[in-house]
Structure formats: structure tokens, C-alpha cells
Amino acid sequence: MTILLTILHILVCIALIAVVLLQSGKGAEMGASFGAGGSQSVFGAGGGTTFMSKLTTGAAIIFMLTSLTLAYLSGKAETSSIMPKGAVAPAQQKPATPSTAQPVQTQQAPAQSTPVQQQAPQTAPAPTLPVK
């Protein structure tokens, strides 16, 4: 059903684009707004509805309905799982019990009997630059 609605939606979208592009714009009759000629004066200032404008309205309604329907269908949660229905979850594992054995004590290394003497770094005198 979703595939059929998607195909219908695309076809209506293409038809709506074509119908809108085939219509003449309202600015095409600029002379009529200044009193030149009797452009569609039979139906009043707005003019009558043409076949193309009715076709545009119908295509827009179908486009909106298919858009809303596709949005609703995509929002439904389709649960897919590799687990078969009715499968039982694995049992909880018991935590490991600590062993009762005594911990092994490590022997500390003996302290050094003679301290290490540190020598101060020798610094060379800074060279003097000749002044010109």
C-alpha cells in the first residue's frame, strides 16, 4: 500500500508542477489592470476560474492527502526483530563470589642506603655582543 501511495504521490507531484508551469501568470495582463481592454470583465475583476486552475486545485488537494497519508504510515512503528515471538529472555547470571584465599603480601624493596648526590648544572657565561 505504501508503494502504491508513493507512486501516486510522485505522479501527482509531476502533474502539479506541469500544470502550474503551463498557466499564464497574473502579471501577464498588466495592461488590464490599468483599464486597457476588457480582459475577463464578464466575470468581474478577478476573472473566472479556468480549467487549469481547477486542475491545479485538484492536484494540490490530492498531493496534500497523499503527503499526510504517507507521513502517518511512516510514523507507525513496524517492529522487526530477529527474535521469534514468545522467546524467553536469558536468565540473569549470579555475581561471582569472592574467593576465600588469603591475599598474597608483596615484599617491599629495601630503601637505598646511600643517597644520590645531585650536581648543579654548570652554566656558561652569556656572550657579549659588540656594539656598533
A tleap script that builds the chain and sets N, CA, C and O, in Angstrom:
source leaprc.protein.ff14SB
mol = sequence {
  NMET THR ILE LEU LEU THR ILE LEU HIE ILE
  LEU VAL CYS ILE ALA LEU ILE ALA VAL VAL
  LEU LEU GLN SER GLY LYS GLY ALA GLU MET
  GLY ALA SER PHE GLY ALA GLY GLY SER GLN
  SER VAL PHE GLY ALA GLY GLY GLY THR THR
  PHE MET SER LYS LEU THR THR GLY ALA ALA
  ILE ILE PHE MET LEU THR SER LEU THR LEU
  ALA TYR LEU SER GLY LYS ALA GLU THR SER
  SER ILE MET PRO LYS GLY ALA VAL ALA PRO
  ALA GLN GLN LYS PRO ALA THR PRO SER THR
  ALA GLN PRO VAL GLN THR GLN GLN ALA PRO
  ALA GLN SER THR PRO VAL GLN GLN GLN ALA
  PRO GLN THR ALA PRO ALA PRO THR LEU PRO
  VAL CLYS
}
set mol.1.N position { 0.822 -1.186 0.000 }
set mol.1.CA position { 0.000 0.000 0.000 }
set mol.1.C position { 0.869 1.254 0.000 }
set mol.1.O position { 0.544 2.241 -0.660 }
set mol.2.N position { 1.972 1.212 0.741 }
set mol.2.CA position { 2.873 2.358 0.805 }
set mol.2.C position { 3.508 2.618 -0.559 }
set mol.2.O position { 3.692 3.769 -0.956 }
set mol.3.N position { 3.841 1.545 -1.271 }
set mol.3.CA position { 4.457 1.700 -2.588 }
set mol.3.C position { 3.464 2.336 -3.562 }
set mol.3.O position { 3.836 3.208 -4.347 }
set mol.4.N position { 2.213 1.907 -3.515 }
set mol.4.CA position { 1.180 2.467 -4.385 }
set mol.4.C position { 0.967 3.955 -4.083 }
set mol.4.O position { 0.858 4.768 -5.001 }
set mol.5.N position { 0.910 4.302 -2.808 }
set mol.5.CA position { 0.751 5.710 -2.427 }
set mol.5.C position { 1.955 6.557 -2.832 }
set mol.5.O position { 1.798 7.712 -3.227 }
set mol.6.N position { 3.145 5.990 -2.735 }
set mol.6.CA position { 4.350 6.719 -3.132 }
set mol.6.C position { 4.349 6.989 -4.633 }
set mol.6.O position { 4.698 8.086 -5.070 }
set mol.7.N position { 3.955 5.984 -5.427 }
set mol.7.CA position { 3.888 6.168 -6.876 }
set mol.7.C position { 2.836 7.215 -7.231 }
set mol.7.O position { 3.084 8.072 -8.080 }
set mol.8.N position { 1.664 7.157 -6.594 }
set mol.8.CA position { 0.616 8.151 -6.829 }
set mol.8.C position { 1.096 9.550 -6.435 }
set mol.8.O position { 0.828 10.526 -7.134 }
set mol.9.N position { 1.800 9.635 -5.322 }
set mol.9.CA position { 2.317 10.917 -4.833 }
set mol.9.C position { 3.301 11.528 -5.837 }
set mol.9.O position { 3.247 12.729 -6.103 }
set mol.10.N position { 4.178 10.725 -6.382 }
set mol.10.CA position { 5.156 11.215 -7.350 }
set mol.10.C position { 4.472 11.661 -8.638 }
set mol.10.O position { 4.821 12.699 -9.201 }
set mol.11.N position { 3.493 10.878 -9.109 }
set mol.11.CA position { 2.769 11.254 -10.325 }
set mol.11.C position { 2.001 12.557 -10.144 }
set mol.11.O position { 2.004 13.408 -11.033 }
set mol.12.N position { 1.343 12.718 -8.997 }
set mol.12.CA position { 0.600 13.952 -8.733 }
set mol.12.C position { 1.567 15.127 -8.599 }
set mol.12.O position { 1.250 16.240 -9.019 }
set mol.13.N position { 2.721 14.891 -8.028 }
set mol.13.CA position { 3.729 15.951 -7.883 }
set mol.13.C position { 4.187 16.441 -9.260 }
set mol.13.O position { 4.282 17.646 -9.496 }
set mol.14.N position { 4.465 15.515 -10.150 }
set mol.14.CA position { 4.892 15.888 -11.503 }
set mol.14.C position { 3.766 16.610 -12.235 }
set mol.14.O position { 4.015 17.597 -12.927 }
set mol.15.N position { 2.527 16.130 -12.092 }
set mol.15.CA position { 1.380 16.777 -12.737 }
set mol.15.C position { 1.167 18.181 -12.184 }
set mol.15.O position { 0.862 19.101 -12.943 }
set mol.16.N position { 1.320 18.359 -10.895 }
set mol.16.CA position { 1.149 19.675 -10.275 }
set mol.16.C position { 2.195 20.664 -10.778 }
set mol.16.O position { 1.886 21.825 -11.045 }
set mol.17.N position { 3.417 20.203 -10.904 }
set mol.17.CA position { 4.478 21.069 -11.438 }
set mol.17.C position { 4.160 21.477 -12.873 }
set mol.17.O position { 4.304 22.644 -13.237 }
set mol.18.N position { 3.727 20.513 -13.689 }
set mol.18.CA position { 3.427 20.799 -15.095 }
set mol.18.C position { 2.262 21.765 -15.232 }
set mol.18.O position { 2.316 22.686 -16.048 }
set mol.19.N position { 1.201 21.567 -14.439 }
set mol.19.CA position { 0.019 22.426 -14.543 }
set mol.19.C position { 0.345 23.849 -14.109 }
set mol.19.O position { -0.121 24.806 -14.727 }
set mol.20.N position { 1.132 23.998 -13.063 }
set mol.20.CA position { 1.487 25.337 -12.594 }
set mol.20.C position { 2.354 26.048 -13.629 }
set mol.20.O position { 2.184 27.244 -13.863 }
set mol.21.N position { 3.277 25.322 -14.246 }
set mol.21.CA position { 4.148 25.952 -15.235 }
set mol.21.C position { 3.415 26.296 -16.533 }
set mol.21.O position { 3.819 27.222 -17.237 }
set mol.22.N position { 2.346 25.569 -16.859 }
set mol.22.CA position { 1.593 25.846 -18.081 }
set mol.22.C position { 0.656 27.041 -17.951 }
set mol.22.O position { 0.240 27.603 -18.965 }
set mol.23.N position { 0.318 27.438 -16.744 }
set mol.23.CA position { -0.608 28.560 -16.553 }
set mol.23.C position { 0.085 29.881 -16.847 }
set mol.23.O position { 1.293 30.026 -16.659 }
set mol.24.N position { -0.708 30.839 -17.313 }
set mol.24.CA position { -0.155 32.178 -17.512 }
set mol.24.C position { -0.220 32.913 -16.180 }
set mol.24.O position { -1.166 32.748 -15.410 }
set mol.25.N position { 0.774 33.706 -15.927 }
set mol.25.CA position { 0.840 34.417 -14.661 }
set mol.25.C position { -0.131 35.575 -14.599 }
set mol.25.O position { -0.640 36.024 -15.626 }
set mol.26.N position { -0.390 36.057 -13.402 }
set mol.26.CA position { -1.295 37.185 -13.207 }
set mol.26.C position { -0.679 38.474 -13.730 }
set mol.26.O position { -1.421 39.378 -14.112 }
set mol.27.N position { 0.622 38.597 -13.764 }
set mol.27.CA position { 1.285 39.798 -14.238 }
set mol.27.C position { 1.320 39.895 -15.748 }
set mol.27.O position { 1.731 40.922 -16.288 }
set mol.28.N position { 0.894 38.837 -16.453 }
set mol.28.CA position { 0.924 38.847 -17.911 }
set mol.28.C position { -0.091 39.822 -18.481 }
set mol.28.O position { 0.076 40.291 -19.607 }
set mol.29.N position { -1.104 40.128 -17.755 }
set mol.29.CA position { -2.153 41.040 -18.217 }
set mol.29.C position { -2.055 42.360 -17.456 }
set mol.29.O position { -3.049 42.829 -16.901 }
set mol.30.N position { -0.883 42.953 -17.425 }
set mol.30.CA position { -0.678 44.175 -16.672 }
set mol.30.C position { -1.471 45.340 -17.257 }
set mol.30.O position { -1.887 46.241 -16.529 }
set mol.31.N position { -1.676 45.319 -18.563 }
set mol.31.CA position { -2.444 46.392 -19.184 }
set mol.31.C position { -3.896 46.383 -18.762 }
set mol.31.O position { -4.553 47.424 -18.770 }
set mol.32.N position { -4.410 45.209 -18.390 }
set mol.32.CA position { -5.813 45.098 -17.988 }
set mol.32.C position { -6.057 45.784 -16.653 }
set mol.32.O position { -7.161 46.262 -16.393 }
set mol.33.N position { -5.047 45.834 -15.815 }
set mol.33.CA position { -5.243 46.472 -14.513 }
set mol.33.C position { -5.323 47.989 -14.627 }
set mol.33.O position { -5.831 48.653 -13.724 }
set mol.34.N position { -4.823 48.543 -15.737 }
set mol.34.CA position { -4.884 49.996 -15.936 }
set mol.34.C position { -6.023 50.400 -16.862 }
set mol.34.O position { -6.070 51.545 -17.312 }
set mol.35.N position { -6.936 49.490 -17.154 }
set mol.35.CA position { -8.109 49.834 -17.944 }
set mol.35.C position { -8.003 49.535 -19.417 }
set mol.35.O position { -8.932 49.848 -20.162 }
set mol.36.N position { -6.945 48.961 -19.864 }
set mol.36.CA position { -6.797 48.667 -21.284 }
set mol.36.C position { -7.508 47.365 -21.622 }
set mol.36.O position { -7.211 46.332 -21.023 }
set mol.37.N position { -8.404 47.391 -22.533 }
set mol.37.CA position { -9.086 46.178 -22.986 }
set mol.37.C position { -10.070 45.659 -21.970 }
set mol.37.O position { -10.096 46.122 -20.830 }
set mol.38.N position { -10.863 44.719 -22.365 }
set mol.38.CA position { -11.850 44.136 -21.463 }
set mol.38.C position { -11.449 42.744 -21.053 }
set mol.38.O position { -12.174 41.789 -21.331 }
set mol.39.N position { -10.324 42.601 -20.403 }
set mol.39.CA position { -9.787 41.297 -20.040 }
set mol.39.C position { -10.657 40.643 -18.975 }
set mol.39.O position { -10.669 41.078 -17.824 }
set mol.40.N position { -11.368 39.621 -19.349 }
set mol.40.CA position { -12.213 38.806 -18.459 }
set mol.40.C position { -13.127 39.678 -17.612 }
set mol.40.O position { -13.358 39.385 -16.439 }
set mol.41.N position { -13.641 40.741 -18.197 }
set mol.41.CA position { -14.506 41.639 -17.430 }
set mol.41.C position { -15.903 41.065 -17.226 }
set mol.41.O position { -16.676 41.599 -16.432 }
set mol.42.N position { -16.231 40.004 -17.920 }
set mol.42.CA position { -17.547 39.377 -17.771 }
set mol.42.C position { -17.693 38.787 -16.371 }
set mol.42.O position { -18.774 38.844 -15.784 }
set mol.43.N position { -16.600 38.215 -15.827 }
set mol.43.CA position { -16.671 37.532 -14.536 }
set mol.43.C position { -16.233 38.427 -13.387 }
set mol.43.O position { -16.087 37.934 -12.268 }
set mol.44.N position { -16.025 39.675 -13.602 }
set mol.44.CA position { -15.606 40.600 -12.551 }
set mol.44.C position { -14.119 40.846 -12.627 }
set mol.44.O position { -13.452 40.436 -13.577 }
set mol.45.N position { -13.604 41.525 -11.608 }
set mol.45.CA position { -12.187 41.905 -11.612 }
set mol.45.C position { -11.272 40.699 -11.476 }
set mol.45.O position { -10.183 40.681 -12.049 }
set mol.46.N position { -11.700 39.695 -10.725 }
set mol.46.CA position { -10.852 38.520 -10.512 }
set mol.46.C position { -10.857 37.579 -11.685 }
set mol.46.O position { -9.914 36.805 -11.853 }
set mol.47.N position { -11.883 37.616 -12.499 }
set mol.47.CA position { -11.956 36.700 -13.622 }
set mol.47.C position { -12.550 35.370 -13.203 }
set mol.47.O position { -12.673 35.078 -12.013 }
set mol.48.N position { -12.907 34.590 -14.160 }
set mol.48.CA position { -13.485 33.276 -13.876 }
set mol.48.C position { -12.416 32.242 -13.651 }
set mol.48.O position { -11.249 32.470 -13.970 }
set mol.49.N position { -12.798 31.107 -13.104 }
set mol.49.CA position { -11.839 30.031 -12.876 }
set mol.49.C position { -11.718 29.228 -14.164 }
set mol.49.O position { -12.723 28.809 -14.739 }
set mol.50.N position { -10.528 29.023 -14.598 }
set mol.50.CA position { -10.278 28.277 -15.817 }
set mol.50.C position { -10.134 26.803 -15.487 }
set mol.50.O position { -10.069 26.404 -14.324 }
set mol.51.N position { -10.086 26.008 -16.542 }
set mol.51.CA position { -9.896 24.568 -16.354 }
set mol.51.C position { -8.553 24.281 -15.684 }
set mol.51.O position { -8.440 23.385 -14.848 }
set mol.52.N position { -7.547 25.052 -16.064 }
set mol.52.CA position { -6.208 24.822 -15.496 }
set mol.52.C position { -6.167 25.142 -13.999 }
set mol.52.O position { -5.484 24.454 -13.239 }
set mol.53.N position { -6.891 26.177 -13.572 }
set mol.53.CA position { -6.887 26.489 -12.141 }
set mol.53.C position { -7.658 25.435 -11.354 }
set mol.53.O position { -7.291 25.128 -10.220 }
set mol.54.N position { -8.721 24.872 -11.935 }
set mol.54.CA position { -9.440 23.771 -11.262 }
set mol.54.C position { -8.559 22.529 -11.193 }
set mol.54.O position { -8.567 21.810 -10.193 }
set mol.55.N position { -7.802 22.280 -12.257 }
set mol.55.CA position { -6.894 21.135 -12.273 }
set mol.55.C position { -5.786 21.319 -11.235 }
set mol.55.O position { -5.381 20.358 -10.580 }
set mol.56.N position { -5.303 22.542 -11.086 }
set mol.56.CA position { -4.280 22.836 -10.080 }
set mol.56.C position { -4.816 22.604 -8.676 }
set mol.56.O position { -4.128 22.031 -7.831 }
set mol.57.N position { -6.045 23.048 -8.426 }
set mol.57.CA position { -6.653 22.853 -7.105 }
set mol.57.C position { -6.832 21.373 -6.788 }
set mol.57.O position { -6.548 20.933 -5.674 }
set mol.58.N position { -7.304 20.607 -7.768 }
set mol.58.CA position { -7.477 19.156 -7.556 }
set mol.58.C position { -6.159 18.454 -7.297 }
set mol.58.O position { -6.065 17.615 -6.401 }
set mol.59.N position { -5.135 18.793 -8.079 }
set mol.59.CA position { -3.822 18.166 -7.889 }
set mol.59.C position { -3.223 18.541 -6.538 }
set mol.59.O position { -2.569 17.721 -5.894 }
set mol.60.N position { -3.450 19.787 -6.110 }
set mol.60.CA position { -2.918 20.206 -4.807 }
set mol.60.C position { -3.599 19.466 -3.667 }
set mol.60.O position { -2.950 19.103 -2.686 }
set mol.61.N position { -4.916 19.238 -3.789 }
set mol.61.CA position { -5.644 18.502 -2.740 }
set mol.61.C position { -5.149 17.057 -2.672 }
set mol.61.O position { -4.902 16.534 -1.586 }
set mol.62.N position { -5.004 16.415 -3.833 }
set mol.62.CA position { -4.518 15.025 -3.845 }
set mol.62.C position { -3.092 14.958 -3.307 }
set mol.62.O position { -2.749 14.031 -2.573 }
set mol.63.N position { -2.260 15.939 -3.668 }
set mol.63.CA position { -0.888 15.982 -3.175 }
set mol.63.C position { -0.851 16.083 -1.654 }
set mol.63.O position { -0.072 15.388 -1.002 }
set mol.64.N position { -1.693 16.947 -1.090 }
set mol.64.CA position { -1.716 17.097 0.372 }
set mol.64.C position { -2.226 15.826 1.059 }
set mol.64.O position { -1.689 15.421 2.089 }
set mol.65.N position { -3.252 15.204 0.495 }
set mol.65.CA position { -3.786 13.970 1.105 }
set mol.65.C position { -2.760 12.840 1.070 }
set mol.65.O position { -2.596 12.117 2.053 }
set mol.66.N position { -2.069 12.688 -0.063 }
set mol.66.CA position { -1.054 11.632 -0.116 }
set mol.66.C position { 0.117 11.951 0.804 }
set mol.66.O position { 0.710 11.044 1.388 }
set mol.67.N position { 0.454 13.225 0.938 }
set mol.67.CA position { 1.542 13.605 1.853 }
set mol.67.C position { 1.194 13.249 3.295 }
set mol.67.O position { 2.006 12.672 4.019 }
set mol.68.N position { -0.026 13.602 3.699 }
set mol.68.CA position { -0.457 13.295 5.072 }
set mol.68.C position { -0.552 11.793 5.308 }
set mol.68.O position { -0.167 11.304 6.370 }
set mol.69.N position { -1.063 11.059 4.322 }
set mol.69.CA position { -1.195 9.607 4.477 }
set mol.69.C position { 0.171 8.942 4.569 }
set mol.69.O position { 0.371 8.058 5.402 }
set mol.70.N position { 1.115 9.355 3.722 }
set mol.70.CA position { 2.460 8.774 3.786 }
set mol.70.C position { 3.159 9.123 5.094 }
set mol.70.O position { 3.890 8.301 5.645 }
set mol.71.N position { 2.941 10.324 5.590 }
set mol.71.CA position { 3.545 10.703 6.874 }
set mol.71.C position { 2.960 9.867 8.009 }
set mol.71.O position { 3.685 9.453 8.914 }
set mol.72.N position { 1.654 9.619 7.964 }
set mol.72.CA position { 1.021 8.803 9.002 }
set mol.72.C position { 1.522 7.364 8.946 }
set mol.72.O position { 1.817 6.765 9.980 }
set mol.73.N position { 1.618 6.812 7.741 }
set mol.73.CA position { 2.064 5.423 7.611 }
set mol.73.C position { 3.525 5.260 7.995 }
set mol.73.O position { 3.905 4.213 8.520 }
set mol.74.N position { 4.355 6.269 7.748 }
set mol.74.CA position { 5.765 6.138 8.121 }
set mol.74.C position { 5.966 6.309 9.625 }
set mol.74.O position { 6.992 5.892 10.162 }
set mol.75.N position { 5.000 6.914 10.306 }
set mol.75.CA position { 5.112 7.102 11.745 }
set mol.75.C position { 4.744 5.876 12.546 }
set mol.75.O position { 5.085 5.774 13.724 }
set mol.76.N position { 4.047 4.937 11.914 }
set mol.76.CA position { 3.700 3.704 12.626 }
set mol.76.C position { 4.971 2.911 12.900 }
set mol.76.O position { 5.845 2.791 12.041 }
set mol.77.N position { 5.055 2.382 14.089 }
set mol.77.CA position { 6.235 1.608 14.471 }
set mol.77.C position { 6.070 0.181 13.977 }
set mol.77.O position { 5.272 -0.586 14.515 }
set mol.78.N position { 6.829 -0.164 12.953 }
set mol.78.CA position { 6.836 -1.544 12.490 }
set mol.78.C position { 7.953 -2.250 13.231 }
set mol.78.O position { 9.132 -1.998 12.983 }
set mol.79.N position { 7.585 -3.120 14.124 }
set mol.79.CA position { 8.598 -3.810 14.908 }
set mol.79.C position { 9.117 -4.982 14.106 }
set mol.79.O position { 8.358 -5.853 13.681 }
set mol.80.N position { 10.399 -4.988 13.910 }
set mol.80.CA position { 11.029 -6.130 13.251 }
set mol.80.C position { 12.120 -6.627 14.185 }
set mol.80.O position { 12.922 -5.848 14.700 }
set mol.81.N position { 12.133 -7.896 14.387 }
set mol.81.CA position { 13.085 -8.461 15.318 }
set mol.81.C position { 13.561 -9.793 14.781 }
set mol.81.O position { 12.833 -10.487 14.072 }
set mol.82.N position { 14.778 -10.143 15.121 }
set mol.82.CA position { 15.274 -11.454 14.728 }
set mol.82.C position { 14.833 -12.519 15.735 }
set mol.82.O position { 14.945 -13.719 15.485 }
set mol.83.N position { 14.333 -12.050 16.871 }
set mol.83.CA position { 13.863 -12.987 17.894 }
set mol.83.C position { 12.437 -13.401 17.559 }
set mol.83.O position { 11.609 -12.554 17.224 }
set mol.84.N position { 12.143 -14.688 17.647 }
set mol.84.CA position { 10.758 -15.108 17.397 }
set mol.84.C position { 9.851 -14.647 18.534 }
set mol.84.O position { 10.295 -14.464 19.668 }
set mol.85.N position { 8.573 -14.461 18.208 }
set mol.85.CA position { 7.638 -14.027 19.239 }
set mol.85.C position { 7.504 -15.128 20.282 }
set mol.85.O position { 7.475 -16.312 19.945 }
set mol.86.N position { 7.423 -14.742 21.523 }
set mol.86.CA position { 7.278 -15.703 22.610 }
set mol.86.C position { 8.604 -16.240 23.117 }
set mol.86.O position { 8.622 -17.139 23.957 }
set mol.87.N position { 9.708 -15.711 22.627 }
set mol.87.CA position { 11.010 -16.175 23.099 }
set mol.87.C position { 11.243 -15.651 24.508 }
set mol.87.O position { 10.852 -14.533 24.843 }
set mol.88.N position { 11.880 -16.467 25.319 }
set mol.88.CA position { 12.140 -16.110 26.708 }
set mol.88.C position { 13.513 -15.456 26.795 }
set mol.88.O position { 14.469 -15.904 26.162 }
set mol.89.N position { 13.598 -14.403 27.579 }
set mol.89.CA position { 14.868 -13.716 27.774 }
set mol.89.C position { 15.809 -14.603 28.575 }
set mol.89.O position { 15.343 -15.391 29.398 }
set mol.90.N position { 17.110 -14.503 28.366 }
set mol.90.CA position { 18.050 -15.333 29.121 }
set mol.90.C position { 18.008 -14.984 30.610 }
set mol.90.O position { 17.739 -13.847 30.996 }
set mol.91.N position { 18.282 -16.000 31.431 }
set mol.91.CA position { 18.243 -15.816 32.886 }
set mol.91.C position { 19.395 -14.923 33.333 }
set mol.91.O position { 20.454 -14.884 32.707 }
set mol.92.N position { 19.164 -14.207 34.430 }
set mol.92.CA position { 20.199 -13.346 34.999 }
set mol.92.C position { 21.309 -14.215 35.570 }
set mol.92.O position { 21.049 -15.246 36.190 }
set mol.93.N position { 22.550 -13.787 35.356 }
set mol.93.CA position { 23.676 -14.529 35.917 }
set mol.93.C position { 23.938 -14.043 37.328 }
set mol.93.O position { 23.784 -12.860 37.634 }
set mol.94.N position { 24.341 -14.984 38.195 }
set mol.94.CA position { 24.663 -14.632 39.571 }
set mol.94.C position { 26.031 -13.968 39.604 }
set mol.94.O position { 26.917 -14.350 38.840 }
set mol.95.N position { 26.220 -12.981 40.475 }
set mol.95.CA position { 27.547 -12.360 40.558 }
set mol.95.C position { 28.569 -13.342 41.117 }
set mol.95.O position { 28.232 -14.200 41.933 }
set mol.96.N position { 29.794 -13.215 40.684 }
set mol.96.CA position { 30.860 -14.112 41.138 }
set mol.96.C position { 31.146 -13.868 42.618 }
set mol.96.O position { 31.204 -12.724 43.068 }
set mol.97.N position { 31.321 -14.947 43.364 }
set mol.97.CA position { 31.611 -14.811 44.798 }
set mol.97.C position { 33.113 -14.641 44.980 }
set mol.97.O position { 33.900 -15.283 44.284 }
set mol.98.N position { 33.516 -13.779 45.913 }
set mol.98.CA position { 34.956 -13.589 46.127 }
set mol.98.C position { 35.576 -14.853 46.725 }
set mol.98.O position { 34.934 -15.562 47.499 }
set mol.99.N position { 36.813 -15.123 46.363 }
set mol.99.CA position { 37.475 -16.320 46.876 }
set mol.99.C position { 37.860 -16.102 48.339 }
set mol.99.O position { 38.067 -14.972 48.781 }
set mol.100.N position { 37.951 -17.190 49.068 }
set mol.100.CA position { 38.251 -17.114 50.496 }
set mol.100.C position { 39.748 -17.221 50.772 }
set mol.100.O position { 40.169 -17.198 51.929 }
set mol.101.N position { 40.543 -17.337 49.729 }
set mol.101.CA position { 42.000 -17.468 49.922 }
set mol.101.C position { 42.573 -16.140 50.419 }
set mol.101.O position { 42.067 -15.066 50.094 }
set mol.102.N position { 43.646 -16.240 51.219 }
set mol.102.CA position { 44.310 -15.064 51.758 }
set mol.102.C position { 45.064 -14.355 50.640 }
set mol.102.O position { 45.682 -15.011 49.801 }
set mol.103.N position { 45.022 -13.041 50.618 }
set mol.103.CA position { 45.778 -12.335 49.573 }
set mol.103.C position { 47.278 -12.459 49.830 }
set mol.103.O position { 47.732 -12.477 50.974 }
set mol.104.N position { 48.013 -12.540 48.767 }
set mol.104.CA position { 49.465 -12.680 48.856 }
set mol.104.C position { 50.051 -11.302 49.149 }
set mol.104.O position { 49.748 -10.323 48.467 }
set mol.105.N position { 50.903 -11.247 50.187 }
set mol.105.CA position { 51.515 -9.973 50.533 }
set mol.105.C position { 52.809 -9.830 49.755 }
set mol.105.O position { 53.611 -10.761 49.677 }
set mol.106.N position { 52.999 -8.671 49.190 }
set mol.106.CA position { 54.227 -8.449 48.440 }
set mol.106.C position { 55.261 -7.823 49.364 }
set mol.106.O position { 54.927 -7.040 50.253 }
set mol.107.N position { 56.512 -8.176 49.140 }
set mol.107.CA position { 57.588 -7.612 49.953 }
set mol.107.C position { 58.029 -6.298 49.338 }
set mol.107.O position { 58.135 -6.153 48.120 }
set mol.108.N position { 58.282 -5.343 50.227 }
set mol.108.CA position { 58.718 -4.043 49.745 }
set mol.108.C position { 60.221 -4.066 49.525 }
set mol.108.O position { 60.964 -4.741 50.238 }
set mol.109.N position { 60.645 -3.323 48.536 }
set mol.109.CA position { 62.079 -3.248 48.244 }
set mol.109.C position { 62.765 -2.464 49.361 }
set mol.109.O position { 62.201 -1.488 49.856 }
set mol.110.N position { 63.974 -2.871 49.770 }
set mol.110.CA position { 64.686 -2.131 50.837 }
set mol.110.C position { 65.078 -0.738 50.333 }
set mol.110.O position { 65.348 -0.531 49.150 }
set mol.111.N position { 65.096 0.183 51.254 }
set mol.111.CA position { 65.461 1.551 50.907 }
set mol.111.C position { 66.943 1.620 50.584 }
set mol.111.O position { 67.720 0.809 51.088 }
set mol.112.N position { 67.355 2.584 49.741 }
set mol.112.CA position { 68.764 2.717 49.388 }
set mol.112.C position { 69.540 3.204 50.613 }
set mol.112.O position { 69.090 4.067 51.366 }
set mol.113.N position { 70.680 2.632 50.771 }
set mol.113.CA position { 71.477 3.003 51.946 }
set mol.113.C position { 72.278 4.276 51.711 }
set mol.113.O position { 72.562 5.001 52.665 }
set mol.114.N position { 72.652 4.569 50.460 }
set mol.114.CA position { 73.422 5.781 50.195 }
set mol.114.C position { 72.594 6.725 49.333 }
set mol.114.O position { 72.085 6.334 48.283 }
set mol.115.N position { 72.462 7.958 49.779 }
set mol.115.CA position { 71.676 8.897 48.970 }
set mol.115.C position { 72.466 9.334 47.738 }
set mol.115.O position { 73.696 9.394 47.764 }
set mol.116.N position { 71.764 9.630 46.691 }
set mol.116.CA position { 72.386 10.067 45.448 }
set mol.116.C position { 72.604 11.565 45.543 }
set mol.116.O position { 71.687 12.318 45.870 }
set mol.117.N position { 73.827 11.992 45.253 }
set mol.117.CA position { 74.123 13.410 45.299 }
set mol.117.C position { 73.820 14.011 43.937 }
set mol.117.O position { 74.182 13.458 42.898 }
set mol.118.N position { 73.153 15.148 43.965 }
set mol.118.CA position { 72.818 15.818 42.719 }
set mol.118.C position { 73.835 16.910 42.461 }
set mol.118.O position { 74.219 17.645 43.371 }
set mol.119.N position { 74.263 17.009 41.233 }
set mol.119.CA position { 75.199 18.053 40.867 }
set mol.119.C position { 74.411 19.180 40.214 }
set mol.119.O position { 73.473 18.949 39.452 }
set mol.120.N position { 74.818 20.404 40.534 }
set mol.120.CA position { 74.170 21.562 39.935 }
set mol.120.C position { 74.658 21.691 38.499 }
set mol.120.O position { 75.842 21.477 38.239 }
set mol.121.N position { 73.803 22.026 37.581 }
set mol.121.CA position { 74.241 22.161 36.180 }
set mol.121.C position { 75.159 23.375 36.041 }
set mol.121.O position { 74.935 24.417 36.656 }
set mol.122.N position { 76.170 23.219 35.240 }
set mol.122.CA position { 77.113 24.301 35.030 }
set mol.122.C position { 76.559 25.211 33.949 }
set mol.122.O position { 76.090 24.755 32.906 }
set mol.123.N position { 76.625 26.517 34.222 }
set mol.123.CA position { 76.129 27.479 33.261 }
set mol.123.C position { 77.298 28.243 32.682 }
set mol.123.O position { 78.200 28.668 33.404 }
set mol.124.N position { 77.275 28.411 31.386 }
set mol.124.CA position { 78.328 29.158 30.711 }
set mol.124.C position { 77.959 30.640 30.737 }
set mol.124.O position { 76.777 30.980 30.681 }
set mol.125.N position { 78.939 31.513 30.821 }
set mol.125.CA position { 78.606 32.958 30.812 }
set mol.125.C position { 78.029 33.342 29.464 }
set mol.125.O position { 78.418 32.805 28.428 }
set mol.126.N position { 77.100 34.276 29.495 }
set mol.126.CA position { 76.435 34.729 28.282 }
set mol.126.C position { 77.422 35.508 27.431 }
set mol.126.O position { 78.173 36.326 27.962 }
set mol.127.N position { 77.439 35.277 26.130 }
set mol.127.CA position { 78.378 36.001 25.261 }
set mol.127.C position { 77.951 37.464 25.129 }
set mol.127.O position { 76.764 37.788 25.104 }
set mol.128.N position { 78.933 38.312 25.047 }
set mol.128.CA position { 78.642 39.742 24.887 }
set mol.128.C position { 78.712 40.101 23.428 }
set mol.128.O position { 79.598 39.645 22.705 }
set mol.129.N position { 77.775 40.918 22.995 }
set mol.129.CA position { 77.739 41.314 21.590 }
set mol.129.C position { 78.404 42.657 21.430 }
set mol.129.O position { 78.200 43.544 22.258 }
set mol.130.N position { 79.182 42.831 20.405 }
set mol.130.CA position { 79.833 44.128 20.196 }
set mol.130.C position { 78.806 45.165 19.766 }
set mol.130.O position { 77.900 44.867 18.988 }
set mol.131.N position { 78.951 46.373 20.273 }
set mol.131.CA position { 78.038 47.457 19.970 }
set mol.131.C position { 78.612 48.269 18.830 }
set mol.131.O position { 79.792 48.616 18.892 }
set mol.132.N position { 77.890 48.583 17.835 }
set mol.132.CA position { 78.368 49.358 16.687 }
set mol.132.C position { 78.069 50.800 16.863 }
set mol.132.O position { 78.398 51.609 15.995 }
savepdb mol mol.pdb
quit
